[in-house]
């Protein structure tokens, strides 16, 4: 699993951080998504998939 986070689309809602805090964070500077782990472990897969689903801007994707 490879996670992608598009900061150009991100609106800083923070749902990803709440859903998968080991994979996502928010920049203190602008509040936009920071991808901490683009290739998370299998144990984090369910949380990452949920974060992609709940992202209101569609900034997250999995390939």
Secondary structure, DSSP 4 states (H G I P E B T S, - for coil): --EEE-TTT-----HHHHH-TTTEEE-TTT--EEES-TT--GGGHHHHHHHHHH-TT--EEE-
